Amino acid sequence: MLFRQLEYLVALSRERHFARAAQACYVSQPALSEALRKLEEELDVPLVRRGRKYEGLTPEGERIVVWAQRILADRDALKDEVDALRGGLTGRMRIGSVPTASAAVAHLTGPFCAAHPLVTVEVSADMQSVDILRQLRNFELDAAVTYLRADVSEQFFHTVPLYQERYVLLLSGAEDLERRTTATWERAARLPLCLLNQGMQGRRVLDEVFAQAGTQASPRLETDSVAALFAHVRTGRWASIVAQAWLHVFGVPPGMRAVPLVEPATSVPVGLVVAAREPESVMARALTDIARTTDVATALDRIPGEPGR
């Protein structure tokens, strides 16, 4: 009964709505509310601020949620460990990733599924790095592939570097740069650019690099879709800048060319990240073993379709 009560509390904290939390737990709303009332009685502290609608958790409730997430994660990890000892790893592996790391994730899930055929993998591939780290800390993800920046603290996370994210200028064939093997960021800023919008992390990284180059991009068109960037460049009227890893998802369409950007020749490290916990999750350990023996960098360090790269 305690595990169910903790599950209900975590669901309510996540959904911030009684009906949605009950639906997520496959119970009726009165059953969820009654279970939480009993948990409050057992712990002798108020957990939920109740009014005509959900008004949030009490300070005590916020602290109990942290413990509940840890207890439930340890329960699931124990089950995974026992299953692995009995006859192999089973269950569900939850992986989160920043959008540009989709190709890297695919290089890990293949060998992972081959090594652990009884495990189902769930990939959330359109996440921001701040949400990834929060969900890792809250045990909502088993592992993630994201940028290895300063906020990925060794105190809270273990990492395995996978590759360096580099950037290319995507051209349609109508530009004089089409014949060149590299392009500068300063030259790219003067082209009719279509870029991701400023609310997206990929765009913020580009703006940082433009600033390093002493210039600023003024795109005439912005979008929240990488596929839309490729579609607009395909028309011949636009150029764009994308992470080189995207070329391993979309390829370089006929009539288009991807030119590496230099001055500065920048890159951002990307790696596998798991929560630092003892004992270590058997799921996280299994994927970490795969990451340490898979050469993702070599696979992504070339531009598809260009010999010698």
Secondary structure, DSSP 4 states (H G I P E B T S, - for coil): -HHHHHHHHHHHHHH-SHHHHHHHTTS-HHHHHHHHHHHHHHHTS--EEESSSEEEE-HHHHHHHHHHHHHHHHHHHHHHHHHHHHHS--EEEEEEE-GGGHHHHHHHHHHHHHH-TTEEEEEE-S--HHHHHHHHHTTS-SEEEEE--TTS-TTTEEEEEEEEE-EEEEE-S-SGGGG-S-EEHHHHHTS-BEEE-TTSHHHHHHHHHHHHTT-----SEEES-HHHHHHHHHTTS-BEEEEGGGHHHH---TT-EEEEEESS---EEEEEEEE--SSPPHHHHHHHHHHHH--HHHHHSS-TT-TT-
